[in-house]
Structures are given as structure tokens and as C-alpha cells.
């Protein structure tokens, strides 16, 4: 009877230690994440995808501006941390059917505008 208790005790401890090690390896190196982390990552990916898709529209609104050349010269003299505000002020980051600008689109649009020669 004592032998069976020892076997059961050893088996239970083996299962517990194995489960803990499996979780450490899975979460540490296996890429496992909690549901909340997965949800947060999904929301970030969706927001980035939308920004990547809409930033060219902002850039196109900049290109349609009749004063594009003078505004480009002025834009390139502005410090990088103020360029988003300049884009917002000119309304280029306001998407059709929206009433307000989107900061993430303005930031990406700033990068696109700075790529012009």
C-alpha cells in the first residue's frame, strides 16, 4: 500500500512539474499568448492596416492642393514633431465622410510627403 502511495505521489509531482515547464516554454519561447494579448495585437494590426491604406489618400489630398509647391517647401522647414499638426491644419488627414483628422494617418502621410524631392 505504501508503494502505491509513493508511485501516485511521484506521478502527481511529475505531472505538476511537467505542466509548469510546458507553460514556461510555451509562453516564453513557443509564441503562446493570452486572449487579451491576442485581442490587443489584433486591434493594433487592424489599425495599422487601415492607416497604411488611408495614408495615400492623405498624400493625394496634399497633391491636389493648388498651393502644393509652396506648402511642400514650408513643410520641409518644419520640425518633424510639428509636421503632423501642419498636415492636420491643412485638412489633408481628414478622410471623406469624416469630420476630424486621424493622427496616425497624419504621421504616415508626413512620411510620404517627406519622400518627395
C-alpha positions as a printed Julia matrix, in Angstrom:
117×3 Matrix{Float64}:
   0.0    0.0     0.0
   2.84   2.37    0.84
   4.4    1.58   -2.54
   1.24   2.7    -4.37
   1.15   5.98   -2.43
   4.76   6.7    -3.43
   4.01   5.96   -7.09
   0.93   8.21   -7.03
   2.84  10.99   -5.26
   5.7   10.79   -7.77
   3.27  10.75  -10.71
   1.32  13.77   -9.44
   4.51  15.78   -8.85
   5.77  14.78  -12.32
   2.53  15.99  -13.9
   2.61  19.29  -11.96
   6.27  20.0   -12.79
   5.72  18.94  -16.42
   2.74  21.29  -16.76
   4.69  24.19  -15.27
   7.65  23.58  -17.57
   5.34  23.27  -20.58
   3.75  26.64  -19.75
   7.13  28.3   -19.25
   8.4   27.02  -22.59
   5.1   27.76  -24.38
   4.7   31.32  -23.16
   8.42  32.11  -23.16
   9.56  30.69  -26.47
   6.59  28.98  -28.1
   4.65  32.1   -29.0
   1.67  31.39  -26.75
  -0.29  34.47  -25.67
  -3.32  35.16  -23.52
  -6.62  36.09  -25.12
  -6.29  39.71  -24.02
  -2.84  39.97  -25.6
  -4.12  38.4   -28.8
  -7.02  40.82  -28.91
  -4.73  43.79  -28.37
  -2.36  42.61  -31.1
  -5.29  42.14  -33.47
  -6.58  45.65  -32.83
  -3.1   47.1   -33.42
  -2.74  45.16  -36.66
  -6.14  46.34  -37.88
  -5.37  49.96  -37.04
  -2.02  49.75  -38.82
  -3.67  48.21  -41.88
  -6.25  50.99  -42.04
  -3.56  53.64  -41.62
  -1.45  52.08  -44.38
  -4.5   52.06  -46.65
  -5.69  55.62  -45.92
  -2.34  57.46  -45.78
  -2.04  57.51  -49.6
  -5.41  59.29  -49.69
  -3.97  61.96  -47.41
  -0.95  62.19  -49.7
  -3.26  62.54  -52.71
  -5.18  65.34  -50.98
  -1.83  67.07  -50.47
  -1.04  66.6   -54.19
  -4.4   68.14  -55.16
  -3.73  71.29  -53.12
  -3.31  74.22  -55.53
  -0.52  75.62  -53.35
   1.28  72.28  -53.16
   4.74  73.54  -54.15
   4.88  76.4   -51.65
   3.38  74.23  -48.9
   5.94  71.5   -49.61
   8.78  74.0   -49.14
   7.21  75.23  -45.92
   6.55  71.65  -44.77
  10.19  70.67  -45.17
  11.3   73.55  -42.94
   9.01  72.48  -40.09
  10.42  70.31  -37.31
   9.39  66.66  -37.58
   7.31  66.8   -34.39
   5.21  69.64  -35.84
   4.67  68.17  -39.31
   1.64  66.14  -38.22
  -0.01  69.31  -36.93
   0.71  71.06  -40.23
  -0.98  68.23  -42.13
  -3.95  68.34  -39.78
  -4.19  72.14  -40.07
  -4.38  71.88  -43.87
  -7.07  69.19  -43.64
  -5.21  66.58  -45.68
  -5.65  63.9   -42.98
  -9.44  64.29  -42.9
 -10.84  61.37  -44.83
 -14.02  61.6   -46.92
 -17.15  61.34  -44.8
 -15.16  62.11  -41.63
 -15.33  65.3   -39.6
 -11.96  65.12  -37.86
  -8.43  64.13  -38.8
  -6.71  60.93  -37.77
  -3.35  61.38  -36.05
  -1.93  58.05  -37.23
  -2.83  58.86  -40.83
  -1.2   62.29  -40.49
   2.02  60.69  -39.22
   2.18  58.22  -42.11
   1.24  60.95  -44.57
   4.09  63.06  -43.22
   6.49  60.25  -44.12
   5.07  60.08  -47.64
   5.34  63.83  -48.17
   8.91  63.91  -46.89
   9.74  61.32  -49.58
   9.07  63.88  -52.31
  12.05  65.56  -53.93
